[in-house]
């Protein structure tokens, strides 16, 4: 009973050490690595550990098959984990870069997304007259009353219907969003049923080629141009707000008004002016804040799914590492016993087995991260947004995600190598010397 209790405490302590290793920032991990290198170079036990490690690494070519199990298993874990996290990071980055700190989205009070908001024409006029909005050369406020609706169109490849977001925009939209450029054809003309199509939408949906006609709510529209924004607007189709309202029977209402402030510091004064108007019941926030908030739920979900899938695969990789390193310890039993018999203590043996496992894990982690980067970085996909429309975005394999994958690899190597290392250190010398 005492032995079982001791082993349980040791196991919990080791798992706790693995959790700490996973949570430590890379800066502290590098400090620990430097301290370990100094201990290995300056202490007697450290030099013994490196001597045993060199012997073990020299036998790796003889154990290439079993060692590759560790490398491939950990590479699979890291590759899948980094790919899933890169999807969430790409979605978040696409929405975050859509907004800015000096443009403000004004919606009905309590609305959490554009589709849930309704503003009548009188409210739009009062919003446009609120102090703090930047004016153009003609003295007009740079504001765009916009109507967002969703249409169902077949996707390319599958032919299955998916939701496409149509944004009716006001005449000041080009001054509001100067980063949006027409790349082919021309801009739509106000008062006509004409569309300009975002780059991402054109890649994902059928029938949006330049010059094509499509039917939206029983009305025929013509695609007259395409645009590129480099953000979530690439997933949309733009048209004149009044014609979109007429087509979808929205009367003189819009979903929101987007305005450009004189500067980012004018937000509080602008919100105070809106709140002081008793005829307005609206909320205002920067477009950067709004689009960041739209990405939070899906990004969190993707991270949770990625972590769960990675953890399940990591368990398999840990068992692979355990089997490999237990076999390696058994193969080197007489060698380890001989070293113990001539004066090598248990600590150098533990360290040598751990170094070997961690190096194999590091190779697997680097391989998995490299594969994820080569296959998935900038790979374009689309997914459902909070507005129930498709948002086109690209996977983003950032250095931070690659480092997170490497940390997972090191944790797997730590757990997979420590138990075989302890067994090697506890192996009775006389028993091991008698083994064939």
C-alpha positions in Angstrom: 0.0 0.0 0.0 2.8 2.3 0.9 4.5 1.7 -2.5 1.3 2.4 -4.4 0.8 5.6 -2.5 4.4 6.7 -3.2 4.0 5.9 -6.9 0.8 7.9 -7.0 2.4 10.9 -5.4 5.3 10.7 -7.9 2.9 10.4 -10.8 0.9 13.4 -9.7 4.1 15.4 -9.2 5.3 14.5 -12.7 2.0 15.5 -14.3 2.1 18.7 -12.4 5.6 19.4 -13.7 4.3 18.7 -17.2 1.4 21.2 -16.7 3.9 23.8 -15.4 6.1 23.2 -18.5 3.1 23.7 -20.8 2.2 27.0 -19.1 5.6 28.5 -18.9 6.4 31.2 -21.4 9.2 30.6 -23.9 11.4 33.2 -22.2 11.4 31.2 -18.9 11.9 27.9 -20.8 15.0 29.4 -22.5 16.3 30.5 -19.1 15.8 27.0 -17.8 17.6 25.6 -20.8 20.6 27.9 -20.2 20.7 26.9 -16.5 20.6 23.2 -17.5 23.4 23.8 -20.0 25.5 25.5 -17.3 24.8 22.6 -14.9 25.8 20.1 -17.5 29.0 21.9 -18.3 30.2 22.9 -14.8 29.0 20.1 -12.5 30.3 16.5 -12.2 26.9 15.0 -12.4 26.1 17.2 -15.5 29.2 16.0 -17.3 28.3 12.4 -16.4 24.8 13.0 -17.9 26.3 14.2 -21.2 28.6 11.2 -21.3 25.7 8.8 -20.9 23.6 10.9 -23.4 26.3 10.7 -26.1 26.4 6.9 -25.7 22.6 6.8 -26.1 22.5 9.0 -29.1 25.2 7.0 -30.8 22.9 4.0 -30.7 20.0 5.8 -32.3 20.8 4.6 -35.8 20.3 1.0 -34.5 16.9 2.0 -33.1 15.8 4.1 -36.1 12.5 2.3 -36.6 11.3 2.6 -33.0 12.6 6.2 -32.6 10.7 7.2 -35.8 7.5 6.2 -34.0 8.0 8.9 -31.5 8.9 11.5 -34.2 6.0 10.7 -36.5 3.5 10.5 -33.6 4.4 13.8 -32.2 4.6 15.4 -35.7 1.0 14.3 -36.2 -0.1 15.9 -33.0 1.7 19.2 -33.6 0.6 19.3 -37.3 -3.1 18.8 -36.5 -3.0 21.2 -33.5 -1.2 24.0 -35.4 -3.6 23.6 -38.4 -6.7 23.9 -36.3 -5.4 26.8 -34.3 -4.3 28.5 -37.6 -7.9 28.3 -38.8 -9.1 30.2 -35.7 -6.2 32.7 -35.9 -6.9 33.3 -39.6 -10.6 33.9 -38.9 -9.9 36.2 -36.0 -7.2 38.2 -38.0 -9.5 38.6 -40.9 -12.3 40.2 -38.8 -9.9 42.2 -36.6 -8.2 43.9 -39.5 -11.6 44.8 -41.0 -12.1 47.6 -38.5 -10.3 50.7 -37.3 -10.3 52.9 -34.2 -11.5 56.0 -36.0 -14.6 54.5 -37.7 -17.7 53.8 -35.6 -20.6 51.5 -36.1 -23.9 52.8 -34.8 -26.7 50.3 -34.3 -30.0 50.0 -32.5 -29.6 49.7 -28.7 -29.2 46.1 -27.7 -28.4 44.7 -31.1 -25.3 42.4 -31.0 -24.9 42.1 -34.8 -25.9 44.1 -37.9 -28.7 41.7 -38.9 -30.4 42.3 -35.6 -30.4 46.1 -35.9 -33.0 48.4 -37.5 -32.7 52.2 -37.8 -35.4 54.4 -39.5 -34.5 57.3 -41.8 -35.1 60.0 -39.1 -32.6 58.3 -36.8 -30.1 58.1 -39.7 -30.3 61.8 -40.3 -29.8 62.6 -36.6 -26.8 60.3 -36.4 -25.2 62.0 -39.4 -25.6 65.4 -37.8 -24.0 64.3 -34.5 -20.8 66.3 -33.7 -17.5 64.5 -34.0 -18.0 63.1 -37.5 -15.3 64.0 -40.1 -16.5 66.0 -43.1 -15.3 65.7 -46.7 -14.2 68.5 -49.0 -17.9 69.3 -49.7 -18.6 69.7 -46.0 -20.7 66.5 -45.9 -20.3 64.1 -43.0 -18.4 60.9 -44.0 -21.1 58.4 -43.0 -22.6 55.4 -44.8 -26.2 54.3 -43.9 -26.0 50.5 -44.6 -28.5 47.7 -45.0 -27.2 44.2 -44.5 -29.2 41.2 -45.8 -28.4 37.6 -46.6 -29.1 35.8 -49.8 -28.8 32.1 -50.6 -26.5 31.2 -53.5 -24.9 27.9 -54.7 -21.3 27.4 -53.8 -18.6 26.6 -56.4 -17.6 22.9 -56.4 -20.4 21.5 -54.2 -23.3 23.3 -55.7 -24.9 23.5 -52.3 -26.6 26.7 -51.2 -24.8 28.9 -48.7 -25.5 32.4 -47.3 -24.0 35.4 -49.0 -24.0 38.7 -47.3 -25.2 41.6 -49.4 -24.4 45.1 -48.1 -26.3 48.1 -49.3 -24.0 51.1 -48.8 -24.4 54.9 -48.9 -22.7 57.3 -51.3 -19.9 58.2 -48.9 -18.7 54.6 -48.6 -15.6 55.1 -50.7 -14.4 57.9 -48.4 -15.3 55.9 -45.4 -13.4 52.8 -46.6 -10.7 54.0 -48.9 -8.8 50.7 -48.7 -11.5 49.0 -50.8 -10.4 49.1 -54.5 -12.3 48.2 -57.7 -10.1 45.6 -59.4 -12.2 44.8 -62.4 -15.1 46.4 -64.2 -16.6 49.5 -62.5 -18.4 50.6 -59.4 -22.2 50.3 -59.2 -24.4 53.3 -60.2 -26.8 54.5 -57.5 -30.4 53.9 -58.4 -29.7 50.8 -60.5 -29.7 47.1 -59.6 -26.0 46.6 -60.0 -23.6 44.7 -57.8 -19.8 44.8 -57.1 -18.5 41.5 -55.8 -15.8 41.0 -53.2 -12.8 38.8 -54.2 -13.6 36.1 -51.6 -17.3 36.0 -52.6 -16.4 35.6 -56.3 -14.1 32.6 -55.4 -16.7 30.9 -53.3 -20.1 31.4 -55.1 -21.4 30.6 -58.5 -22.8 33.2 -60.9 -20.8 36.2 -59.6 -18.6 36.6 -62.6 -18.2 40.0 -64.2 -21.1 40.7 -66.5 -23.3 37.9 -65.0 -26.9 38.4 -63.9 -28.4 36.9 -60.8 -31.8 36.9 -59.3 -32.2 38.2 -55.7 -35.6 38.2 -54.2 -37.2 37.9 -57.6 -35.3 40.9 -59.0 -32.6 40.6 -61.6 -29.2 42.2 -60.8 -26.1 42.6 -62.9 -22.5 42.1 -61.7 -20.6 45.2 -63.0 -17.4 45.0 -61.0 -15.3 43.3 -58.4 -13.4 44.7 -55.5 -10.7 43.7 -53.0 -10.5 44.9 -49.4 -8.1 42.5 -47.8 -10.5 41.9 -44.9 -14.0 40.5 -44.2 -15.6 42.8 -46.8 -14.0 40.5 -49.4 -16.7 38.0 -48.5 -19.6 40.4 -49.4 -21.5 41.9 -52.3 -22.1 45.6 -52.3 -24.9 47.6 -53.9 -26.9 50.8 -53.5 -28.6 50.8 -50.1 -31.8 52.3 -51.4 -32.2 49.7 -54.1 -31.4 46.9 -51.7 -34.1 48.2 -49.3 -36.6 48.4 -52.2 -35.8 44.8 -53.3 -36.1 43.4 -49.9 -39.1 45.5 -48.9 -37.3 47.3 -46.0 -38.9 50.7 -46.7 -36.7 53.5 -45.6 -34.9 51.6 -42.9 -31.3 50.5 -42.6 -29.5 48.2 -40.2 -26.7 50.6 -39.1 -24.7 53.7 -39.9 -20.9 53.6 -40.1 -19.2 57.0 -39.6 -15.6 58.2 -39.7 -14.7 60.4 -36.7 -12.3 63.4 -36.8 -9.9 61.2 -34.8 -9.9 58.1 -32.6 -10.0 60.2 -29.4 -13.4 61.6 -30.4 -15.2 58.4 -29.6 -16.3 59.2 -26.1 -17.6 62.7 -27.0 -19.4 61.2 -30.0 -21.1 58.5 -27.8 -22.0 61.1 -25.2 -23.7 63.2 -27.9 -25.7 60.2 -29.1 -26.7 59.4 -25.6 -27.8 63.0 -25.0 -30.3 62.9 -27.9 -33.6 61.6 -26.4 -34.9 60.6 -29.9 -32.0 58.1 -30.4 -31.8 54.7 -28.8 -28.6 53.5 -30.2 -25.2 51.9 -29.3 -21.9 52.9 -30.8 -18.6 51.2 -30.9 -15.5 51.2 -33.1 -15.6 48.9 -36.0 -12.4 47.3 -34.7 -14.1 46.4 -31.5 -17.3 45.2 -33.3 -15.5 42.9 -35.7 -13.2 41.6 -33.0 -16.3 40.7 -30.9 -17.8 38.9 -33.9 -14.8 36.6 -34.0 -14.5 35.7 -30.3 -17.0 32.8 -30.1 -15.9 30.9 -33.2 -12.2 31.5 -32.4 -12.8 30.2 -28.9 -14.7 27.2 -30.2 -11.9 26.3 -32.7 -9.3 26.6 -30.0 -11.2 24.3 -27.7 -11.8 21.8 -30.4 -8.1 22.0 -31.4 -7.0 21.5 -27.8 -9.3 18.5 -27.3 -8.3 16.8 -30.5 -4.6 17.6 -29.8 -4.9 16.2 -26.3 -6.5 12.9 -27.6 -3.7 12.5 -30.2 -1.1 13.5 -27.6 -2.2 10.6 -25.3 -1.5 8.2 -28.2 1.9 9.9 -28.9 2.8 9.6 -25.2 2.1 5.9 -25.2 4.2 5.6 -28.3 7.0 7.4 -26.6 6.7 5.3 -23.5 6.8 2.0 -25.4 9.8 3.3 -27.4 11.8 4.5 -24.5 11.0 1.5 -22.3 12.3 -0.7 -25.2 15.4 1.5 -25.4 16.0 1.2 -21.7 15.6 -2.5 -21.9 18.0 -2.7 -24.8 20.6 -0.7 -23.0 20.1 -2.4 -19.6 23.5 -3.9 -19.4 25.2 -0.7 -20.7 23.4 1.4 -18.0 24.2 -1.2 -15.3 27.9 -1.1 -16.3 27.9 2.7 -16.0 26.2 2.5 -12.6 28.8 -0.1 -11.5 31.7 2.2 -12.3 30.4 5.1 -10.4 27.6 6.8 -12.5 24.7 7.8 -10.2 21.0 7.6 -11.1 20.5 11.3 -11.9 22.8 11.2 -15.0 20.9 8.2 -16.3 17.6 9.9 -15.8 18.8 13.1 -17.6 20.3 11.1 -20.5 17.0 9.3 -21.2 15.1 12.6 -20.9 17.4 14.4 -23.2 17.1 11.7 -25.8 13.3 11.7 -25.6 13.1 15.5 -25.7 15.3 15.7 -28.7 13.1 13.2 -30.5 10.1 15.2 -29.5 11.7 18.4 -30.7 12.4 16.9 -34.1 8.8 15.7 -34.3 7.5 19.1 -33.3 9.6 20.9 -35.9 8.4 18.4 -38.5 4.8 18.8 -37.6 4.9 22.6 -37.5 6.8 22.7 -40.9 4.1 20.4 -42.5 1.3 22.6 -41.1 3.0 25.7 -42.5 3.7 24.2 -45.9 0.1 22.9 -46.4 -2.1 25.3 -44.5 -0.5 28.7 -44.3 -2.6 31.1 -46.5 -5.0 28.3 -47.4 -8.4 30.0 -48.1 -11.6 28.6 -46.7 -15.0 30.0 -45.6 -17.1 29.5 -42.6 -20.3 30.8 -41.1 -20.1 34.1 -39.2 -22.4 35.5 -36.5 -24.4 37.1 -39.3 -25.1 33.6 -40.6 -23.2 34.4 -43.8 -20.0 32.9 -45.2 -16.8 34.7 -44.3 -13.8 33.8 -46.5 -10.5 33.8 -44.7 -7.0 32.2 -44.9 -5.3 29.9 -42.4 -2.6 31.8 -40.6 0.3 29.7 -39.3 2.1 32.3 -37.2 5.4 31.9 -35.3 3.4 32.0 -32.1 1.3 29.0 -33.1 4.4 27.1 -34.2 6.0 27.7 -30.9 2.9 26.6 -29.1 3.0 23.4 -31.1 6.7 22.9 -30.1 5.7 23.3 -26.5 3.1 20.6 -26.8 5.8 18.4 -28.4 8.2 19.0 -25.4 5.4 18.2 -22.9 4.7 14.9 -24.7 8.4 14.1 -24.7 8.7 15.0 -21.0 5.9 12.7 -20.0 6.9 10.0 -22.4 10.5 9.9 -21.3 10.4 10.5 -17.6 8.8 7.1 -16.5 11.3 5.1 -18.6 14.1 7.3 -17.2 13.1 6.6 -13.6 12.9 2.9 -14.4 16.4 3.0 -15.9 17.7 4.7 -12.7 16.0 2.2 -10.4 17.2 -0.9 -12.4 19.2 -3.1 -10.0 22.8 -3.3 -11.1 23.3 -7.0 -10.5 20.0 -7.9 -12.2 20.8 -5.8 -15.2 24.3 -7.3 -15.6 22.9 -10.8 -15.7 20.4 -9.9 -18.5 21.4 -11.0 -22.0 
